[in-house]
Amino acid sequence: MTKSELIARLAQRYPQLVAKDAEYAVKMILDAMTHALVDAHRIEIRGFGSFGLNYRPPRIGRNPKSGDKVHVPEKYVPHFKAGKELRERVDAAPIASSRPPQPHPRTVQQ
């Protein structure tokens, strides 16, 4: 589900909510979550999961084209851990097909 699909679903589910208001609400929630992570705070949404930061130490990487060694600096990366209720609901959901889910076309790297 994309952000625009989430906005459309909110506007559809709550007819009293104008699409612009749904868009504003989603934007405000995501902005608040982003600012919390930037400030190194943990976000916990009970029944859904938690967002935090994982530290990645500096390392020596390799350029895949040339094979040259490249210094990769330390960084913090966002991390999501699904809550127990979300894991149980996903596990109990009927499988839509016998095939595993395919990645979104934009996420496939070539």
GIJOCOR-V255848 format. One record per residue. RES is the residue in one letter. PSI is psi in radians with two decimals (none if undefined). OMEGA is omega in whole degrees, -180 to 180 (999 if undefined). BURIAL is b if it has 9 or more other C-alpha atoms within 8 Angstrom, else e. Layout:
RES PSI OMEGA BURIAL
RES PSI OMEGA BURIAL
This chain:
M 2.29 178 e
T 2.97 179 e
K -0.73 -180 e
S -0.60 176 e
E -0.67 177 e
L -0.77 179 b
I -0.80 180 b
A -0.71 -180 b
R -0.67 176 e
L -0.80 -180 b
A -0.61 180 b
Q -0.72 -177 e
R -0.57 180 e
Y 1.55 -176 e
P -0.46 179 e
Q -0.19 -180 e
L 2.04 178 b
V 2.57 -178 e
A -0.67 179 b
K -0.66 178 e
D -0.68 177 e
A -0.74 178 b
E -0.76 180 b
Y -0.75 -180 e
A -0.80 179 e
V -0.75 180 b
K -0.75 -180 e
M -0.71 179 e
I -0.82 -179 e
L -0.66 177 e
D -0.75 179 e
A -0.71 179 e
M -0.73 179 b
T -0.81 -180 e
H -0.66 178 e
A -0.76 179 b
L -0.68 178 b
V -0.63 179 e
D 0.20 176 e
A 0.54 175 e
H 2.67 177 e
R 2.48 178 b
I 2.19 179 b
E 2.16 176 e
I 1.81 -174 e
R 2.35 -179 e
G -0.24 -179 e
F -1.01 179 b
G -2.99 -179 b
S 2.61 177 b
F 2.43 178 b
G -2.96 180 b
L 2.43 173 b
N 2.39 179 e
Y 2.31 174 e
R 2.02 -178 e
P 2.84 178 e
P 2.65 -179 b
R 2.96 175 e
I 2.06 178 e
G -3.04 -179 e
R 2.30 176 e
N 2.09 -176 b
P -0.47 180 e
K -0.87 -173 e
S -0.36 -177 e
G -0.02 180 e
D 2.59 175 e
K 2.44 -178 e
V 2.36 176 e
H 2.17 177 e
V 2.02 -176 e
P 2.89 176 e
E 2.71 178 b
K 2.85 173 e
Y 2.36 -180 e
V 2.46 177 e
P 2.55 -179 b
H 2.38 177 e
F 2.33 175 e
K 2.07 -179 e
A 2.46 177 b
G 2.89 -177 b
K -0.79 -178 b
E -0.74 178 e
L -0.80 179 b
R -0.76 -179 b
E -0.71 -180 e
R -0.69 179 e
V -0.72 -179 e
D -0.60 -178 e
A -0.22 -178 e
A 2.47 177 e
P 2.55 -180 e
I 2.24 -177 e
A -0.61 178 e
S 2.97 -179 e
S -0.21 179 e
R 2.60 175 e
P 2.68 -179 e
P 2.48 179 e
Q 2.52 179 e
P 2.67 178 e
H 2.45 -176 e
P -0.56 -179 e
R -0.31 -177 e
T -0.17 -179 e
V 2.16 179 e
Q 2.45 -180 e
Q none 999 e
